[in-house]
Amino acid sequence: MNVKQTASDLYAERREDIARLTDWLDLELDKHQARAEAEPKDWGYAEDLGNVRAKLVQTVAFLAGQEPETIENLLSDCR
């Protein structure tokens, strides 16, 4: 039987994938942090996180329908 996937089905599948990816990201951040702590003078680890952060800002801005600068400002307000 060939069942066509609906938009709702695809949305749910992709939402689940994103949840798994965010969990995976958290695990990878823990590993990255351990490596960074082992080499506290290596600025490369901070640069790595700068790249990840920039991509996350872009992603959040896209989903929120905002400009990346708005997200940057909100992050600054949280500090």
Order of alpha helices (4+ residues) and beta strands (2+ residues): alpha-alpha-alpha
